[in-house]
Amino acid sequence: MKRKFKIKFKPAKRQMLVIQEALCANDYDDDMNNYTFVLTDPAFKQCHIELGNDVWLYSQNDYGEFTEDNKAFYSDEWRAEIGRFSSYTDEEVEDMVSSHYESLADLKEACGDSWKMIALECGFENCLL
């Protein structure tokens, strides 16, 4: 079964500021009205924006530490990073996805046409972008 990623999302104000900073720092338009935010992980308010051909911005609440029952608590810290798929070697992509999938082939099978976006999302979650 392939995962679907079509839940539109409006980021929190502080998250929007971090996203704008990342866009400006990478010479992208910082007008938030020009982008569609797609929610990928509601627990950490993780979202992505498609910026172009195999380029995405990822953002989430940095949760830092876990409580004893393994439920994350939220801080006021937000993170946003831009991933360009062409910037990574096959080995780096394989390393990015290894924390979530058995192999790159498994990711491709599970996610179909979204596999590059998911590979970079895995890299974002592992702080590898």
C-alpha positions in Angstrom: 0.0 0.0 0.0 1.5 3.4 -1.0 1.4 6.3 1.3 -0.5 9.4 0.4 0.6 13.0 1.2 -2.2 15.4 0.5 -3.2 16.9 3.9 -2.9 20.7 3.6 -1.6 22.4 6.7 -1.1 26.0 8.1 2.1 26.2 10.2 2.2 28.1 13.5 3.5 31.7 13.5 6.9 30.8 14.9 7.2 28.0 12.4 6.3 30.3 9.6 9.2 32.7 10.6 11.7 29.9 10.6 10.4 28.7 7.2 10.7 32.3 5.8 14.3 32.6 7.0 15.2 29.3 5.3 13.5 30.4 2.1 15.3 33.8 2.1 18.7 32.2 2.9 18.3 30.0 -0.1 17.0 32.7 -2.5 13.4 31.5 -2.6 10.3 33.7 -2.5 9.4 34.2 1.2 5.7 35.0 0.5 3.9 32.2 2.4 0.8 32.6 0.2 2.7 31.2 -2.8 3.2 27.8 -1.1 1.1 24.8 -0.2 2.2 23.2 3.1 1.7 19.5 3.3 1.4 17.9 6.8 3.6 14.8 7.0 3.7 14.2 10.8 1.0 15.7 13.0 2.7 14.8 16.2 5.6 17.2 15.5 3.8 19.5 13.1 6.2 18.3 10.4 5.4 19.6 7.0 7.0 20.1 3.6 6.7 22.4 0.7 7.7 21.4 -2.8 10.0 24.1 -4.1 10.8 22.7 -7.5 12.0 19.7 -9.4 13.2 17.3 -6.6 13.6 20.2 -4.1 11.6 20.4 -0.8 11.6 22.4 2.3 10.9 20.5 5.5 10.0 21.9 8.9 9.0 20.6 12.3 8.9 21.4 16.0 12.2 20.3 17.6 11.2 18.0 20.4 14.6 17.4 21.9 14.0 15.1 24.9 11.4 12.5 25.6 9.4 11.9 28.8 9.6 8.6 30.6 6.6 7.3 28.7 8.3 8.2 25.4 5.8 10.9 24.5 7.6 13.9 23.2 7.1 17.3 24.8 7.2 20.3 22.6 9.5 23.2 22.8 9.2 26.6 21.2 12.0 25.7 18.8 11.3 25.1 15.1 13.6 23.8 12.4 13.4 24.2 8.6 15.8 22.9 6.0 15.9 22.6 2.3 16.8 19.4 0.6 17.9 19.1 -3.0 17.8 15.5 -4.1 20.6 16.0 -6.7 23.0 17.0 -3.9 23.2 13.5 -2.5 25.0 10.4 -3.7 23.2 7.0 -3.8 25.1 6.0 -0.7 24.0 9.1 1.2 20.3 8.5 0.2 20.6 4.9 1.3 22.0 6.1 4.6 19.1 8.6 5.0 16.4 6.0 4.5 18.0 3.2 6.5 16.4 4.4 9.8 12.9 4.0 8.4 13.2 1.4 5.6 15.0 -1.9 5.0 16.4 -0.5 1.8 16.0 2.1 -0.9 14.1 -0.5 -2.9 11.6 -0.9 -0.1 11.1 2.8 0.1 10.5 3.0 -3.6 8.0 0.1 -3.4 6.2 1.6 -0.4 6.0 5.2 -1.6 5.9 5.1 -5.4 6.4 8.4 -7.1 6.9 10.1 -3.7 10.0 8.2 -2.9 12.5 11.1 -3.4 10.5 13.4 -1.2 10.3 10.7 1.5 14.0 9.9 1.3 14.8 13.6 1.9 12.2 13.7 4.7 14.1 10.8 6.4 17.3 12.7 6.0 15.7 15.8 7.6 14.4 13.7 10.5 17.9 12.3 11.0 19.6 15.7 10.6 21.4 14.6 7.5 20.3 17.4 5.1 
